[in-house]
Amino acid sequence: IYASSSSVYGGNTKIPFSVEDRVDNPISLYAATKKANELIANTYSHLYGLHTTGLRFFTVYGPWGRPDMAMYLFTDKILKDIPIQVFNHGNMKRDFTYIDDIIAGTRSAIDKNYKCEVFNLGNHRSEELMDVVRLIEENLGKKAIIDFKPMQMGDVKESFADIEKSTELLGYRPTTNVDVGIRKFVKWFKQYIS
């Protein structure tokens, strides 16, 4: 079982992103490394019979999350009255996926142990980034200082997971809406970080 990423979809414009979509045009080095990982896993499965399952994670957030990810960064900076950088002038959408749903999908992939598969693990919803900022503000009881920026090189305007294959073969069914997930995350953040 290995971690891939929604970044492999690059500049694809067909929404939602399906595991059947082409992923041979990454637009960032990070995406290229994840695509390379998938190719290497596929080759090991073919040559040596090694079972490999790639999980394309979509914007994972929650307690103990990475401090370089938007949810953590925004929360931390809003609390400290530091401006948050919002790219593409806020015109971004992401499939934010709560950690508990990612864990459920990962556990299922371990249990199923398919020979050679790739799955999307997302929330199957594309959320407006500015709505997410608003939810963080509401849960913190504090307004963000926003520094709107142009689109970053290598970034995508929208991510949205098609989870049909994951539902069918893994029994994957995300249950945490972003409003609930952000409330849980902010509660954890206030307790453990701030």
C-alpha positions in Angstrom: 0.0 0.0 0.0 1.5 3.3 -1.0 0.5 7.0 -1.0 -0.1 8.6 -4.3 -1.9 11.9 -4.8 -4.6 13.7 -6.6 -1.8 15.8 -8.0 -1.2 13.1 -10.6 -4.2 14.4 -12.5 -2.3 17.5 -13.4 -4.2 20.0 -15.5 -7.0 17.6 -16.3 -10.2 19.6 -16.8 -12.7 16.7 -16.7 -14.3 16.8 -13.2 -14.5 14.6 -11.1 -11.1 13.0 -11.6 -11.5 9.3 -12.3 -8.8 6.6 -11.9 -9.5 5.9 -15.6 -8.4 9.4 -16.6 -5.0 9.9 -18.2 -2.3 11.0 -15.8 0.7 11.4 -18.0 0.9 15.2 -18.0 1.9 16.2 -14.4 2.3 20.0 -13.9 4.5 19.9 -10.8 7.6 17.9 -9.8 5.6 16.5 -6.8 3.0 15.1 -9.2 5.7 13.6 -11.4 7.2 11.8 -8.5 3.8 10.4 -7.5 3.2 9.2 -11.1 6.7 7.6 -11.1 5.8 5.8 -7.9 2.6 4.4 -9.5 4.6 3.2 -12.6 7.3 1.5 -10.4 4.7 -0.2 -8.3 2.9 -1.5 -11.5 6.2 -2.8 -12.8 7.1 -4.6 -9.5 3.6 -6.2 -9.6 4.1 -7.3 -13.2 7.7 -8.6 -12.7 7.6 -10.1 -9.2 3.9 -10.6 -8.4 4.2 -8.1 -5.6 0.7 -6.9 -4.5 0.6 -3.1 -4.8 -2.3 -0.7 -4.1 -1.8 3.0 -4.8 -4.1 5.5 -2.9 -4.6 8.9 -4.5 -5.3 11.1 -1.5 -7.3 14.3 -2.0 -6.4 17.2 0.3 -6.2 15.3 3.5 -6.7 17.3 6.8 -7.4 16.7 10.4 -5.6 16.3 13.8 -1.9 15.8 13.6 -1.9 16.9 10.0 1.1 18.3 8.1 1.9 21.9 9.2 2.6 22.9 5.6 -0.9 22.2 4.4 -3.6 24.9 4.0 -5.9 23.9 6.8 -3.1 23.9 9.4 -1.4 27.0 8.0 -4.6 29.0 7.8 -5.7 28.1 11.3 -2.3 28.9 12.8 -1.9 32.2 11.0 -5.4 33.4 11.7 -4.9 32.8 15.4 -1.6 34.7 15.3 -3.0 37.6 13.2 -0.6 36.8 10.4 -1.9 37.2 6.8 -2.8 34.0 5.0 -1.8 33.6 1.3 -4.8 32.7 -0.8 -3.8 31.8 -4.4 -5.7 32.4 -7.6 -7.4 35.3 -5.8 -9.5 32.7 -3.9 -10.9 31.1 -7.0 -9.9 27.5 -6.0 -11.8 24.4 -5.2 -10.5 21.3 -3.4 -11.9 17.9 -2.4 -11.0 18.2 1.3 -10.9 14.7 2.9 -11.0 14.2 6.7 -8.3 11.9 8.1 -10.8 9.4 9.6 -12.2 8.7 6.1 -8.6 8.3 4.7 -7.8 5.8 7.4 -11.0 3.8 6.7 -10.0 3.6 3.0 -6.4 2.7 3.8 -7.5 0.0 6.2 -9.8 -1.5 3.6 -7.0 -1.4 0.9 -4.8 -3.3 3.4 -7.5 -5.9 4.1 -8.4 -6.4 0.4 -4.7 -6.6 -0.7 -5.4 -6.4 -4.5 -2.7 -7.5 -6.9 -2.2 -4.1 -8.6 -4.8 -1.3 -8.2 -5.0 2.4 -7.8 -7.9 4.1 -6.0 -9.0 7.7 -5.3 -9.6 8.5 -1.6 -11.5 11.8 -1.5 -14.7 13.2 -0.1 -16.4 13.3 -3.5 -17.1 17.0 -3.1 -15.3 20.0 -4.4 -15.4 22.8 -1.8 -14.8 26.5 -2.6 -11.6 27.6 -0.8 -13.1 30.8 0.5 -15.9 28.8 2.1 -13.3 26.7 3.9 -11.6 29.9 5.1 -15.0 31.2 6.3 -15.6 27.9 8.3 -12.1 28.2 9.9 -12.9 31.8 10.9 -16.3 30.8 12.3 -14.8 28.0 14.4 -11.9 30.2 15.6 -14.2 33.2 16.2 -11.7 35.3 14.4 -11.4 36.9 11.0 -8.5 36.1 8.6 -6.2 38.7 7.2 -6.1 37.6 3.6 -3.3 38.3 1.1 -4.7 37.3 -2.3 -2.1 36.1 -4.7 -2.1 34.9 -8.4 -2.1 31.2 -9.3 1.0 29.4 -8.2 3.1 27.5 -10.7 2.3 23.8 -10.7 -1.1 24.3 -8.9 -4.5 23.3 -10.1 -7.7 25.3 -9.9 -9.9 22.4 -8.8 -9.7 18.8 -7.4 -12.6 16.5 -7.1 -12.4 12.7 -6.6 -14.6 10.2 -8.5 -14.8 7.5 -5.8 -17.0 5.0 -7.7 -14.2 2.4 -8.0 -13.2 2.9 -4.4 -16.8 2.5 -3.2 -17.2 -0.7 -5.4 -13.9 -2.5 -4.6 -13.0 -1.1 -1.2 -16.4 -0.3 0.3 -15.1 3.2 0.7 -17.8 5.7 1.8 -16.5 9.0 3.3 -18.8 10.3 6.1 -17.2 13.6 7.3 -18.5 16.8 5.6 -16.1 19.7 5.6 -18.1 21.7 8.2 -17.8 18.8 10.7 -14.2 18.1 9.9 -13.1 21.7 10.3 -14.9 21.9 13.6 -13.1 18.8 14.8 -9.7 20.0 13.4 -10.0 23.5 15.0 -11.0 22.0 18.4 -7.9 19.8 18.3 -5.7 22.7 17.1 -6.8 24.9 20.0 -6.2 22.1 22.5 -2.8 20.8 21.3 -1.1 23.5 19.3 -2.1 27.0 20.3 
